[in-house]
Amino acid sequence: MGKQAGHQRHESVPQPDCRLLQLPRELRDKVYDFLFLSTRITFGTRFNDGIPKYMMPAAHSLALLSACRQIFNETKTLWLQRLLFNFESVESLFDKLSSLPSTILSQIRHLRIRQDSWILSFDDVEHCYTLVWILKLLPGLRLDTLTVLGPLESFDGITNCVALEGLIRYGNGWKELHYLTPDSAMLGFGERAGSYGRQRGGSYRRQPQPSSWKDSLLSRDGIDSKATVVIYQAAEGKVVGAPFTKNNSRPLNQIVVPPDTLETFGLKEDVQLMSDGQRERELLVVVMRGDTDIAERDEGPYDQADIRQQTDGMAWPAIKANLNSNDDDNDDDFQEIETLEADTYKNRDEYVWD
């Protein structure tokens, strides 16, 4: 058995009829890039018209890796860095990634996740954690691009606004963040009472954007770090779900217009932005980290709000057991009733709003 295995490891079978292998290596690398940069693999439950379907990667997504040993050897260090890993929930993300060694996890460069929050129960006390804190349980991430799809139910934009602010102020493990929302309410809601994060006398008030978010980012990365935040709003007639491009979106900048001041900005709804025909337009916020180390600090002491303070040393199965989720939101509850469906797409950056 050992001799046979050793023989198989060193044997190389010629492929004289393989046209791909007849190309120069530089051209083969371009083919590999084109293929993997247009491929995504998807996991998790997606709801289509209220019907849960567990999404699986499209058939033969990584078939090239099994074509022959030479192609495998030429691509084994490429595909992880070029594929888009798409997760329909944070639970599906941790089911697939939490057990990976940091040497593998750190090779993933493009990841997309639907925004979610967790309610964890410890000692009969419930703690709610947003995405920025949840991702800190994967300190090995060294992403080029993190894409977040905000939820449809977002309390008139406040949930999206608070989640994005958290990622800008405390997020690590990514160089570029793409935050997408299904409408423009995140930039137009009026002051609301409640515990939504940043407080002003017990209420939450939005700030002019993207300047406020950029100031927060520069305070982290340094004034000369070249960190940037840009907002794009979908143009009229954009096909819902189509990736943002320069042709179907426009930059959006909010400014304080007299008689408003910075202290009164956000008290009332932005009438124009929340009007029919404007509010329904999707937003894309692109956040670029500056010249700084994006790695997550993986040692305490942690901030009181940091999820790692409660889960220090706890493995994913134990964390999952402490999740206090509605039955309708738990992937495991659907295993007997939901159908499996392959993720099909024309463009790997396509998305749908549940």
C-alpha positions in Angstrom: 0.0 0.0 0.0 2.8 2.4 0.9 4.7 1.6 -2.3 1.6 2.1 -4.4 0.8 5.4 -2.7 4.4 6.6 -3.2 4.3 5.6 -6.8 1.1 7.5 -7.4 2.5 10.6 -5.7 5.4 10.8 -8.1 3.8 9.6 -11.3 3.1 12.2 -13.9 0.8 11.2 -16.8 1.5 13.1 -20.1 -1.5 15.0 -21.5 -0.5 15.5 -25.2 -4.1 16.1 -26.3 -4.9 18.7 -23.6 -5.1 22.1 -25.4 -4.9 24.0 -22.2 -1.6 22.4 -21.3 -0.3 23.2 -24.8 -0.5 26.9 -24.0 2.4 28.8 -22.5 2.3 28.9 -18.7 1.7 32.7 -18.8 -1.5 32.2 -20.9 -2.6 29.3 -18.7 -2.4 31.5 -15.7 -4.6 34.1 -17.4 -7.2 31.3 -18.0 -7.0 30.2 -14.4 -7.5 33.8 -13.3 -10.5 34.3 -15.6 -12.1 31.1 -14.4 -11.7 31.5 -10.7 -12.4 35.2 -10.6 -15.8 34.5 -12.2 -16.6 31.7 -9.8 -18.4 31.7 -6.4 -19.3 29.0 -4.0 -22.4 29.4 -1.9 -23.7 27.8 1.3 -26.6 28.4 3.6 -30.4 28.8 3.5 -31.8 31.4 1.1 -35.5 32.3 1.1 -37.2 32.7 -2.2 -40.8 34.0 -1.8 -40.7 32.7 1.8 -39.6 29.2 0.7 -36.3 28.1 2.4 -33.8 26.5 0.0 -30.4 25.3 1.1 -27.9 26.7 -1.4 -25.0 24.6 -2.6 -22.2 25.5 -4.9 -23.0 25.1 -8.6 -22.1 21.8 -10.0 -18.5 21.4 -11.2 -17.5 24.8 -9.7 -14.0 23.5 -8.9 -13.9 20.7 -11.5 -10.7 22.1 -13.0 -8.8 21.1 -9.8 -9.5 17.5 -10.6 -8.6 17.6 -14.3 -5.0 16.3 -13.8 -2.1 16.5 -11.5 -0.3 19.2 -13.4 -3.3 21.6 -13.4 -3.9 20.9 -9.8 -0.3 21.8 -8.9 -0.5 24.9 -11.0 -3.8 26.1 -9.4 -3.6 24.8 -5.8 -2.3 28.2 -4.5 -4.5 30.3 -6.7 -8.2 29.3 -6.4 -8.6 30.2 -2.7 -7.4 33.7 -3.4 -9.7 34.3 -6.4 -13.0 32.6 -5.6 -15.9 34.5 -4.0 -17.0 32.6 -0.9 -20.7 33.5 -0.5 -22.6 32.7 2.7 -26.3 33.2 3.3 -26.0 33.4 7.1 -23.3 33.7 9.7 -24.1 30.2 10.9 -23.3 28.7 7.5 -20.1 30.8 7.4 -18.9 29.3 10.7 -20.0 25.8 9.8 -17.6 25.9 6.9 -14.8 28.1 8.0 -14.4 27.8 11.8 -12.5 24.6 11.6 -10.0 25.7 9.0 -6.4 26.4 10.1 -5.3 30.0 9.9 -2.8 29.1 7.1 -5.8 28.2 4.9 -8.2 30.8 6.2 -5.7 33.6 5.5 -5.6 32.6 1.8 -9.3 33.5 1.2 -9.5 36.9 -0.3 -13.1 37.5 -1.3 -16.0 36.8 1.0 -19.7 37.8 0.9 -22.1 37.5 3.9 -25.7 38.5 4.6 -25.8 40.8 7.6 -27.0 39.0 10.7 -26.9 39.3 14.5 -26.6 36.7 17.2 -28.2 36.5 20.6 -26.0 34.4 22.8 -27.2 33.2 26.2 -24.6 33.0 29.0 -25.6 32.5 32.6 -29.2 33.2 31.8 -28.2 36.6 30.3 -28.7 37.3 26.7 -26.2 39.3 24.7 -26.8 40.6 21.2 -23.8 40.8 18.8 -23.7 42.4 15.4 -21.6 41.3 12.5 -18.4 43.3 13.4 -18.1 41.4 16.7 -19.1 38.0 15.2 -16.3 38.2 12.6 -13.7 38.6 15.3 -14.1 34.9 16.0 -12.2 34.3 12.7 -9.0 36.3 13.4 -7.2 34.5 10.5 -9.2 36.3 7.9 -7.0 38.5 5.6 -9.6 39.5 3.0 -9.0 41.8 0.1 -12.8 42.4 -0.2 -15.6 41.8 2.4 -19.1 42.3 0.9 -22.0 42.6 3.3 -25.7 42.5 2.1 -27.8 44.5 4.6 -31.2 43.1 5.6 -34.5 44.1 4.2 -36.0 44.6 7.6 -33.8 47.3 8.9 -36.0 49.6 11.1 -36.1 52.3 8.4 -32.4 52.2 7.9 -31.1 52.5 11.4 -30.0 48.8 11.7 -28.0 49.2 8.5 -26.5 52.4 9.7 -25.4 51.1 13.1 -24.0 47.9 11.6 -21.9 49.7 9.0 -20.6 52.2 11.6 -19.5 49.2 13.7 -17.6 47.7 10.8 -15.9 51.0 10.1 -15.0 51.7 13.7 -14.0 48.3 14.9 -13.8 45.9 11.9 -10.5 44.2 10.9 -9.5 41.4 8.6 -10.4 43.2 5.3 -8.8 45.8 3.1 -12.0 46.8 1.3 -15.6 46.7 2.5 -18.6 46.8 0.2 -21.8 47.4 2.2 -25.0 47.1 0.2 -28.5 48.1 1.3 -31.8 47.4 -0.5 -32.9 51.1 -0.3 -31.6 54.5 0.7 -33.3 54.8 4.1 -29.9 54.4 5.9 -29.0 58.0 4.9 -32.5 59.6 5.3 -34.2 58.6 8.5 -35.0 61.1 11.2 -33.8 60.9 14.8 -35.1 57.9 16.6 -35.3 56.9 20.3 -33.8 53.6 21.4 -30.5 51.9 22.0 -29.1 51.7 18.6 -25.4 52.4 19.4 -24.2 55.9 19.3 -26.5 57.9 21.7 -27.5 61.5 21.9 -29.7 62.0 24.9 -31.2 58.5 24.6 -31.7 58.7 20.8 -29.9 57.9 17.6 -29.1 60.6 15.1 -27.4 60.1 11.7 -24.5 62.2 10.6 -23.7 63.6 7.1 -22.1 60.9 5.1 -19.6 59.7 3.9 -17.6 62.4 5.7 -18.5 61.3 9.2 -17.6 57.6 8.4 -14.4 58.8 6.7 -13.4 60.8 9.8 -13.9 57.6 12.0 -11.8 55.6 9.6 -9.0 58.1 9.5 -9.0 58.3 13.3 -8.2 54.6 13.2 -5.7 54.3 10.3 -4.1 57.8 10.5 -4.8 61.1 8.8 -2.2 60.3 6.1 -3.2 56.7 5.6 -5.3 57.3 2.4 -8.3 55.6 3.9 -11.5 56.4 2.0 -15.3 56.0 2.1 -17.4 56.5 -1.0 -21.2 56.1 -1.3 -23.0 55.1 -4.5 -26.7 55.3 -5.1 -28.4 53.2 -7.8 -29.5 55.2 -10.8 -33.0 55.2 -12.0 -33.8 52.1 -14.0 -31.1 49.9 -12.4 -32.0 46.2 -12.6 -32.7 45.0 -9.1 -30.0 42.7 -8.0 -27.5 43.6 -10.7 -24.0 44.5 -9.5 -23.3 48.2 -9.1 -21.3 49.7 -12.0 -20.4 53.3 -12.9 -23.1 53.1 -15.5 -26.0 52.3 -13.2 -25.1 54.3 -10.1 -24.0 57.8 -9.0 -21.8 59.1 -6.1 -23.7 60.5 -3.2 -22.4 63.1 -0.7 -24.4 64.6 2.1 -23.6 68.2 3.2 -25.0 70.4 6.0 -27.2 73.0 4.3 -28.2 76.2 6.2 -30.2 76.8 8.3 -29.2 73.3 9.5 -26.0 72.9 11.5 -24.0 69.8 12.4 -25.9 69.8 15.7 -29.3 69.8 14.0 -28.5 67.6 11.0 -30.4 64.3 11.1 -33.2 65.5 13.4 -35.7 65.1 10.7 -36.0 62.8 7.7 -34.3 63.9 4.5 -37.4 64.7 2.5 -35.8 64.3 -0.9 -33.9 61.1 -0.1 -36.9 59.5 1.5 -39.3 60.5 -1.3 -40.9 58.0 -3.7 -38.5 57.1 -6.4 -35.4 58.0 -4.3 -35.9 55.9 -1.2 -36.3 52.6 -3.2 -32.8 53.0 -4.7 -30.1 50.7 -3.5 -26.9 52.0 -1.8 -23.3 50.7 -2.0 -20.8 52.0 0.5 -17.2 51.3 -0.4 -14.8 51.5 2.5 -11.0 51.3 1.8 -8.7 50.8 4.8 -5.6 52.9 4.8 -1.9 51.9 4.9 -2.2 49.9 8.1 -2.2 46.3 9.4 -5.7 44.9 8.9 -5.0 41.8 11.0 -7.3 41.1 13.9 -5.7 41.3 17.4 -6.2 37.8 18.7 -5.3 38.2 22.4 -7.0 39.9 25.3 -7.9 41.9 27.2 -10.9 42.5 25.0 -13.4 45.4 25.0 -16.5 44.8 27.0 -18.6 44.7 23.8 -16.2 42.2 22.2 -17.8 38.7 21.7 -14.5 37.1 22.6 -14.9 38.2 26.2 -17.8 35.8 26.5 -16.6 33.1 24.2 -12.9 33.0 25.1 -11.6 29.6 24.0 -15.1 28.3 23.1 -15.3 26.2 19.9 -18.0 26.8 17.4 -20.2 23.9 18.4 -20.4 25.2 22.0 -21.1 28.8 20.7 -23.8 27.5 18.4 -25.5 25.7 21.3 -25.8 29.0 23.0 -27.5 30.7 20.1 -31.0 31.9 21.0 -32.5 32.1 17.5 -36.1 31.9 16.2 -36.8 28.5 14.8 -37.5 30.1 11.4 -34.0 31.4 11.3 -32.1 28.2 12.2 -30.6 26.4 9.2 -30.7 23.1 11.1 -34.5 23.2 11.5 -34.9 23.2 7.8 -32.8 20.1 7.0 -35.8 17.8 6.7 -38.2 20.2 4.9 -36.1 22.5 2.8 -34.9 21.6 -0.7 -31.3 21.7 -2.0 -30.6 24.1 -4.8 -27.5 24.8 -6.8 -26.4 28.4 -6.9 -26.7 29.5 -10.5 -25.6 32.9 -11.8 -24.4 34.8 -14.8 -22.1 37.2 -12.8 -20.6 36.0 -9.6 -21.4 39.4 -8.0 -25.1 39.1 -8.6 -27.3 39.1 -5.5 -31.0 38.9 -4.6 -32.8 40.6 -1.7 -34.8 38.0 0.3 
